Amino acid sequence: MSNRRQFIRNVSAASAAVAISSSSFARNLRRADEKVRIGVIGTGLRGQSHLELLLRRKDVEVTAICDISDRMLTSAKQQFTRAGKALPKIYTGTSTAYKNLLSDKNIDAIVIATPWEWHAPMILDAIRAGIKYIGTEVILGITLEDHWDVVKAADNAGAHVMMLENVCYRRDVMAVLNMVRQGIFGEIMHLQGGYQHDLRGVKFNDGVKPYNSGVEFGEKGFSEAAWRTNHSVHRNGDLYPTHGIGPIAMIADINRGNRFISLSSFDTKARGLHNYIVKKGGENHPNAKVNFKLGDIVTTHIKCANGETILLQHDTNLPRPYSLGFRVQGTSGLWMDVNNSVYVEGISKEHQWDNAASWLEKYDHPLWKRWTAEAEGAGHGGMDFFVIHAFIESVKRKVPTPMDVYDAAAWSAITPLSEKSIELGNATVEFPDFTSGKWMNRKNTFAVTDEF
């Protein structure tokens, strides 16, 4: 056909091509009643939150689950019973049982909700198994090499790796994104965010109850205390940047006309976790002798290619109320979530804050306007609905996920880069370009409609 042979042969070839194309197109499209078949690796407390939302959906069938904990698998099976859904295939027994799930041909996509150190290996194994849609809880990897390995594997295989960063869909954050896109704050200059959350009652427990129940961790701990706390023992950096940086990155068009170019991090001394153990378990408790490496507050400064600066703070070891500390500031005004305030020059009273409520209501994002009812009761104030919805809709439509592997890598790589900066005496370190130059020509299509 491409050789421009005689007319009649062209017509015949064209007809055949249309037939083949139509057949292929039909195979790639899902019937209206066809369900997305999902495998879930990790049925701990976070995995069960995802399961709840997946089991709600009429367009999803959870066909397989995997965990090494009988307790967590029992809880997950009860979710299926309550939802009136058939039990899935269950993979368990060893730490590599997930590989058997990945070889299951009855799976279109997977959701990973396991400890951080398992994410990169599981993603890479999923890509090798031919799975094209992978939704992973934060973080993407531990080392910088982990991040590059995932990006290269996804690029080579045409796989879609979406970090399930729910804060990108927080209602106020999306309203502010809408305001930024409509120019309310002028040209964006500076952004702030972070993870400021007292996790002492999460990092320690009594080995039975997950929260606020004791001072054990590691082998004697349960749920996150069994694995997360050890990162605070051995590592020093911004261990959990994505809740803060994800929304900020979308506002600043990171990987889509802009990118991070350098980073420097600073740490305080470490006192909070030790003091908590002594207070709750006594100075003679064995864990009172543990030397925690993680600074109680880690501050990271990032420079962007288009001239913006970003300030992140990781603050999980000291008593404080929860806050992600968002600030979006431009040449015409700013929003700060800590004091729930907006100031817009020429509209707000001079040198006086407006309560943000009226602004956020006026610029409520179309996604929230359309899907509020469906998000009712979903975790984290409805955010969890939107991130699962976006992932499932991408799988159904066979399109790229709205948050892609480049986002996952850039947001998560802040952790090893901040560790390196602190280790080098708070040095400024270069930020890798995971897009390999594609950021210069990509457009920001995140949440530009009310679809997903």
C-alpha positions as CSV (number, residue, x, y, z in Angstrom):
1,M,0.0,0.0,0.0
2,S,2.8,2.4,0.9
3,N,4.5,1.6,-2.4
4,R,1.8,3.2,-4.5
5,R,1.0,0.3,-6.7
6,Q,-1.8,0.2,-9.2
7,F,-5.1,1.7,-8.3
8,I,-7.1,-1.4,-7.9
9,R,-4.4,-3.0,-5.7
10,N,-4.4,0.1,-3.6
11,V,-8.1,0.0,-3.2
12,S,-8.0,-3.6,-2.2
13,A,-5.1,-3.0,0.2
14,A,-6.8,0.0,1.7
15,S,-10.0,-2.0,2.3
16,A,-8.0,-4.7,4.0
17,A,-6.2,-2.2,6.1
18,V,-9.5,-0.7,7.2
19,A,-10.8,-4.1,8.1
20,I,-7.7,-5.0,10.1
21,S,-7.6,-1.5,11.8
22,S,-11.3,-1.8,12.7
23,S,-10.7,-5.2,14.1
24,S,-7.7,-4.0,16.2
25,F,-9.7,-1.0,17.3
26,A,-12.5,-3.2,18.4
27,R,-10.1,-5.3,20.5
28,N,-8.6,-2.3,22.1
29,L,-12.0,-0.8,23.1
30,R,-13.9,-2.2,26.1
31,R,-17.5,-3.1,25.9
32,A,-19.7,-1.0,28.1
33,D,-20.3,-4.0,30.4
34,E,-16.6,-5.1,30.4
35,K,-14.8,-4.7,33.7
36,V,-11.3,-3.7,34.4
37,R,-9.6,-6.6,36.1
38,I,-7.4,-5.4,39.0
39,G,-4.8,-7.2,41.1
40,V,-3.9,-5.7,44.4
41,I,-0.5,-6.3,46.0
42,G,-0.5,-5.4,49.7
43,T,-3.8,-5.7,51.7
44,G,-2.6,-3.8,54.8
45,L,-4.6,-0.8,56.1
46,R,-3.8,1.3,53.0
47,G,-4.4,-1.5,50.6
48,Q,-7.8,-2.1,52.2
49,S,-8.7,1.5,51.7
50,H,-8.0,1.1,47.9
51,L,-9.9,-2.2,47.9
52,E,-13.0,-0.5,49.4
53,L,-13.1,2.0,46.6
54,L,-12.4,-0.6,43.9
55,L,-15.1,-2.9,45.2
56,R,-17.6,0.1,45.0
57,R,-17.1,0.4,41.3
58,K,-19.3,-1.4,38.8
59,D,-16.6,-1.2,36.1
60,V,-14.0,-3.0,38.2
61,E,-13.4,-6.6,39.2
62,V,-10.7,-7.3,41.7
63,T,-9.5,-10.7,40.5
64,A,-6.5,-11.2,42.7
65,I,-4.9,-10.0,45.9
66,C,-1.6,-10.7,47.6
67,D,-0.2,-10.3,51.0
68,I,2.0,-12.3,53.4
69,S,-0.1,-11.4,56.5
70,D,-3.0,-13.8,57.3
71,R,-4.5,-11.1,59.5
72,M,-4.6,-8.6,56.7
73,L,-5.8,-11.1,54.1
74,T,-8.6,-12.1,56.4
75,S,-9.7,-8.4,56.7
76,A,-9.5,-8.0,53.0
77,K,-11.6,-11.1,52.3
78,Q,-14.3,-9.7,54.7
79,Q,-14.4,-6.6,52.5
80,F,-15.4,-8.8,49.5
81,T,-18.1,-10.5,51.5
82,R,-19.5,-7.2,52.7
83,A,-19.5,-5.8,49.2
84,G,-21.3,-9.0,47.9
85,K,-18.4,-9.7,45.5
86,A,-16.8,-13.1,44.7
87,L,-13.5,-13.8,46.5
88,P,-10.5,-13.2,44.3
89,K,-7.5,-15.5,43.8
90,I,-5.3,-15.1,46.8
91,Y,-1.5,-15.2,46.6
92,T,0.5,-15.6,49.8
93,G,3.1,-17.7,51.6
94,T,6.4,-16.0,50.7
95,S,7.7,-12.4,50.1
96,T,7.8,-13.2,46.3
97,A,4.3,-14.6,46.1
98,Y,3.4,-11.4,44.2
99,K,5.3,-12.7,41.2
100,N,2.7,-15.4,40.8
101,L,0.0,-12.8,40.8
102,L,1.9,-10.8,38.1
103,S,1.8,-13.9,35.9
104,D,-2.0,-14.2,36.2
105,K,-3.3,-13.5,32.7
106,N,-6.7,-12.4,34.2
107,I,-5.3,-9.0,35.2
108,D,-5.4,-5.7,33.3
109,A,-3.7,-3.6,35.9
110,I,-2.3,-3.7,39.4
111,V,-2.3,-1.5,42.5
112,I,0.7,-1.7,44.9
113,A,0.3,-0.8,48.5
114,T,3.3,-2.4,50.2
115,P,6.2,-1.0,52.3
116,W,8.3,1.6,50.4
117,E,11.3,-0.7,49.7
118,W,9.1,-3.1,47.7
119,H,7.7,-0.6,45.3
120,A,10.5,-0.4,42.7
121,P,11.1,-4.2,42.6
122,M,7.4,-4.9,42.2
123,I,6.9,-2.3,39.5
124,L,9.9,-3.6,37.6
125,D,8.6,-7.2,37.9
126,A,5.2,-6.0,36.8
127,I,6.6,-4.4,33.7
128,R,8.6,-7.5,32.9
129,A,5.4,-9.5,33.2
130,G,3.8,-7.4,30.5
131,I,1.4,-5.4,32.7
132,K,0.8,-1.9,31.2
133,Y,-0.9,-0.1,34.0
134,I,0.6,0.1,37.4
135,G,-0.7,2.2,40.3
136,T,1.7,2.5,43.2
137,E,1.4,4.0,46.6
138,V,4.1,6.5,47.4
139,I,7.2,6.3,47.4
140,L,8.6,5.1,44.0
141,G,12.0,3.9,45.2
142,I,14.7,4.1,47.8
143,T,17.8,5.0,45.8
144,L,18.2,7.4,42.8
145,E,19.0,4.3,40.7
146,D,15.6,2.8,41.6
147,H,13.9,5.8,40.1
148,W,16.0,5.7,36.9
149,D,15.4,1.9,36.6
150,V,11.6,2.4,36.8
151,V,11.6,5.3,34.3
152,K,13.7,3.4,31.7
153,A,11.7,0.2,32.1
154,A,8.4,2.0,31.7
155,D,9.6,4.0,28.7
156,N,11.0,0.8,27.0
157,A,7.8,-1.2,27.6
158,G,5.3,1.6,27.0
159,A,4.0,0.9,30.5
160,H,2.1,3.5,32.5
161,V,3.2,3.9,36.1
162,M,1.0,6.2,38.2
163,M,1.9,7.2,41.7
164,L,-1.4,7.3,43.7
165,E,-0.7,10.7,45.1
166,N,-4.2,11.6,46.4
167,V,-3.4,15.2,47.6
168,C,-3.2,16.3,44.0
169,Y,-7.0,15.9,44.2
170,R,-7.6,17.7,47.5
171,R,-10.5,20.0,47.0
172,D,-8.9,23.2,48.1
173,V,-5.7,22.4,46.1
174,M,-7.7,21.8,43.0
175,A,-9.6,25.1,43.4
176,V,-6.2,26.9,43.8
177,L,-4.9,25.1,40.6
178,N,-8.0,26.4,38.9
179,M,-7.2,29.9,40.2
180,V,-3.6,29.7,39.0
181,R,-4.7,28.6,35.5
182,Q,-7.1,31.6,35.4
183,G,-4.3,34.0,36.3
184,I,-5.8,35.1,39.7
185,F,-2.3,35.1,41.4
186,G,-0.4,36.4,38.4
187,E,2.9,34.8,37.5
188,I,3.8,32.2,40.0
189,M,7.0,32.9,41.9
190,H,7.2,30.7,45.0
191,L,5.5,27.6,46.4
192,Q,5.6,25.8,49.7
193,G,4.3,22.5,51.0
194,G,5.4,19.5,53.0
195,Y,4.4,16.7,55.3
196,Q,3.9,18.1,58.7
197,H,2.2,15.3,60.6
198,D,2.8,13.9,64.1
199,L,3.5,10.3,63.2
200,R,4.9,9.2,66.6
201,G,1.7,7.1,67.3
202,V,2.1,5.6,63.8
203,K,5.8,4.8,64.0
204,F,5.3,3.0,67.3
205,N,2.6,0.7,68.7
206,D,2.1,-2.4,70.9
207,G,2.3,-4.9,68.0
208,V,-1.5,-5.4,68.0
209,K,-3.2,-2.1,67.5
210,P,-1.9,0.1,64.7
211,Y,-2.0,3.5,66.3
212,N,-1.1,5.2,69.6
213,S,-0.8,2.0,71.5
214,G,2.9,1.5,72.6
215,V,6.5,2.1,71.7
216,E,7.4,-1.0,69.7
217,F,8.6,-1.1,66.1
218,G,10.3,-3.4,63.6
219,E,9.7,-7.1,64.3
220,K,7.6,-6.3,67.4
221,G,5.6,-3.6,65.7
222,F,2.4,-3.9,63.7
223,S,1.4,-2.3,60.4
224,E,3.5,0.8,59.5
225,A,5.5,0.5,62.8
226,A,6.8,-2.9,61.5
227,W,8.6,-1.3,58.5
228,R,8.3,2.5,58.3
229,T,10.1,3.4,61.6
230,N,13.3,1.7,60.5
231,H,13.7,4.4,57.8
232,S,13.8,6.9,60.6
233,V,16.6,4.9,62.3
234,H,18.8,4.6,59.3
235,R,18.0,7.5,57.0
236,N,18.1,11.3,57.2
237,G,16.3,13.3,54.6
238,D,12.8,14.2,53.4
239,L,11.4,10.7,53.6
240,Y,7.9,11.6,52.4
241,P,7.8,14.5,50.0
242,T,5.1,13.6,47.6
243,H,2.0,14.9,49.5
244,G,3.5,18.4,49.4
245,I,5.4,18.3,46.1
246,G,2.7,16.6,43.9
247,P,0.1,19.4,44.0
248,I,2.9,22.0,43.8
249,A,4.5,20.3,40.8
250,M,1.2,20.3,38.9
251,I,0.7,24.0,39.7
252,A,4.2,24.8,38.5
253,D,3.9,22.7,35.3
254,I,6.8,20.4,36.4
255,N,7.8,18.0,33.6
256,R,5.4,19.9,31.3
257,G,7.3,23.1,30.3
258,N,9.2,23.4,33.6
259,R,11.4,21.1,35.8
260,F,13.3,20.9,39.0
261,I,17.0,21.8,38.4
262,S,18.6,21.8,41.9
263,L,18.0,21.0,45.5
264,S,19.5,21.6,49.0
265,S,18.3,20.2,52.3
266,F,18.9,21.0,56.0
267,D,18.1,18.9,59.0
268,T,17.6,19.6,62.7
269,K,18.9,17.5,65.5
270,A,16.9,14.3,66.3
271,R,15.0,14.3,69.6
272,G,11.3,13.6,69.1
273,L,11.2,9.9,68.7
274,H,13.6,9.2,71.6
275,N,11.6,11.5,73.8
276,Y,8.3,9.8,72.8
277,I,9.7,6.4,73.8
278,V,10.9,7.6,77.1
279,K,7.6,9.3,77.9
280,K,5.5,6.4,76.9
281,G,7.7,3.4,77.6
282,G,10.2,4.6,80.2
283,E,13.9,5.4,80.0
284,N,14.7,1.7,80.5
285,H,12.8,0.5,77.5
286,P,15.2,-1.1,75.0
287,N,14.0,1.2,72.3
288,A,15.2,4.2,74.4
289,K,18.7,3.2,73.4
290,V,18.0,3.4,69.7
291,N,19.8,6.2,67.8
292,F,17.4,7.7,65.3
293,K,19.2,9.3,62.3
294,L,16.3,11.3,60.9
295,G,16.3,15.0,61.8
296,D,13.0,16.0,63.4
297,I,12.5,18.7,60.8
298,V,14.1,18.5,57.3
299,T,13.8,21.6,55.1
300,T,14.4,21.3,51.4
301,H,14.8,24.2,48.9
302,I,14.2,23.5,45.2
303,K,15.0,25.8,42.2
304,C,12.9,25.4,39.0
305,A,14.0,25.9,35.4
306,N,11.4,28.8,35.0
307,G,12.7,30.6,38.0
308,E,10.3,29.6,40.7
309,T,11.5,28.4,44.2
310,I,9.9,25.7,46.2
311,L,10.2,25.1,50.0
312,L,9.3,21.7,51.5
313,Q,9.3,20.6,55.1
314,H,9.2,17.1,56.5
315,D,8.1,17.2,60.2
316,T,6.8,13.9,61.6
317,N,8.6,13.4,64.9
318,L,7.3,16.3,67.1
319,P,4.0,17.2,68.6
320,R,1.9,19.3,66.2
321,P,-1.4,19.4,64.4
322,Y,-1.6,18.1,60.9
323,S,-0.8,20.5,58.0
324,L,0.8,20.2,54.6
325,G,1.7,23.9,54.8
326,F,0.8,24.9,51.3
327,R,1.6,28.4,49.9
328,V,1.1,29.4,46.3
329,Q,2.4,32.9,45.7
330,G,2.5,35.0,42.5
331,T,3.0,38.5,41.3
332,S,-0.7,39.4,42.1
333,G,-1.4,37.5,45.4
334,L,-1.2,34.3,47.2
335,W,-3.0,31.4,49.0
336,M,-1.9,29.9,52.3
337,D,-3.7,26.9,53.7
338,V,-2.3,27.1,57.2
339,N,-4.4,30.3,57.9
340,N,-7.0,29.4,55.2
341,S,-6.5,32.7,53.6
342,V,-6.2,34.4,50.2
343,Y,-4.9,37.8,49.2
344,V,-5.3,39.2,45.7
345,E,-4.0,42.7,45.0
346,G,-6.7,45.1,43.8
347,I,-9.5,42.9,45.1
348,S,-8.7,42.1,48.7
349,K,-8.5,44.9,51.2
350,E,-5.0,46.3,51.3
351,H,-2.8,44.4,53.7
352,Q,-5.7,42.2,54.9
353,W,-6.3,38.5,54.3
354,D,-9.6,37.2,52.9
355,N,-11.0,34.0,54.3
356,A,-10.3,31.5,51.6
357,A,-13.7,29.9,51.7
358,S,-15.4,32.2,49.3
359,W,-12.5,32.1,46.8
360,L,-12.3,28.3,46.9
361,E,-16.1,28.0,46.4
362,K,-16.0,30.4,43.5
363,Y,-13.2,28.5,41.8
364,D,-14.2,25.0,42.8
365,H,-12.7,22.6,40.3
366,P,-15.0,21.0,37.7
367,L,-13.9,17.5,38.8
368,W,-15.2,18.1,42.3
369,K,-18.4,19.7,41.1
370,R,-19.2,16.7,39.0
371,W,-18.0,13.8,41.3
372,T,-18.9,15.1,44.8
373,A,-21.5,12.5,45.4
374,E,-19.3,9.6,44.2
375,A,-16.5,10.9,46.4
376,E,-18.8,10.9,49.5
377,G,-17.3,8.7,52.2
378,A,-14.1,8.0,50.4
379,G,-10.8,8.2,52.4
380,H,-9.0,11.4,53.1
381,G,-12.0,13.6,52.6
382,G,-12.9,12.2,49.2
383,M,-9.4,12.5,47.7
384,D,-8.9,8.8,47.5
385,F,-11.9,8.5,45.1
386,F,-10.4,10.8,42.6
387,V,-7.0,9.1,42.4
388,I,-8.5,5.7,42.0
389,H,-11.0,7.0,39.5
390,A,-8.2,8.6,37.4
391,F,-6.3,5.3,37.4
392,I,-9.2,3.2,36.4
393,E,-10.5,5.6,33.8
394,S,-7.0,5.6,32.2
395,V,-7.0,1.8,32.1
396,K,-10.5,1.7,30.6
397,R,-9.7,4.2,27.9
398,K,-6.2,2.9,27.2
399,V,-4.7,6.4,27.6
400,P,-1.7,7.7,29.6
401,T,-2.4,8.2,33.3
402,P,-2.8,11.9,34.4
403,M,0.2,11.5,36.7
404,D,2.9,9.5,35.0
405,V,6.2,7.8,35.6
406,Y,8.1,11.0,35.2
407,D,6.0,12.6,37.9
408,A,6.5,9.7,40.2
409,A,10.2,9.8,39.7
410,A,10.7,13.5,40.1
411,W,8.5,13.8,43.2
412,S,9.9,10.7,44.9
413,A,13.6,11.3,44.0
414,I,13.5,14.3,46.4
415,T,14.2,11.7,49.2
416,P,17.5,10.3,48.0
417,L,18.6,13.7,46.7
418,S,17.8,15.3,50.1
419,E,19.8,12.5,51.8
420,K,22.7,13.3,49.6
421,S,22.5,17.0,50.2
422,I,22.5,16.6,54.0
423,E,25.3,14.0,53.8
424,L,27.4,16.5,51.8
425,G,26.9,19.3,54.4
426,N,23.7,20.8,53.0
427,A,25.2,21.0,49.5
428,T,23.2,22.0,46.5
429,V,22.8,19.0,44.3
430,E,21.7,18.7,40.7
431,F,18.2,17.4,40.0
432,P,18.1,14.8,37.2
433,D,15.8,15.2,34.3
434,F,13.8,12.0,34.2
435,T,12.1,13.1,31.0
436,S,15.4,13.3,29.1
437,G,14.5,16.7,27.6
438,K,10.8,15.9,26.8
439,W,9.7,18.4,29.5
440,M,10.4,21.3,27.2
441,N,7.6,20.3,24.8
442,R,5.1,18.5,27.0
443,K,1.8,20.3,27.9
444,N,0.1,20.2,31.3
445,T,-3.1,18.3,30.7
446,F,-3.7,17.3,34.4
447,A,-7.3,17.8,35.4
448,V,-8.2,20.2,32.5
449,T,-11.7,18.7,32.3
450,D,-14.2,17.1,34.6
451,E,-13.5,13.6,33.3
452,F,-10.7,12.4,35.6
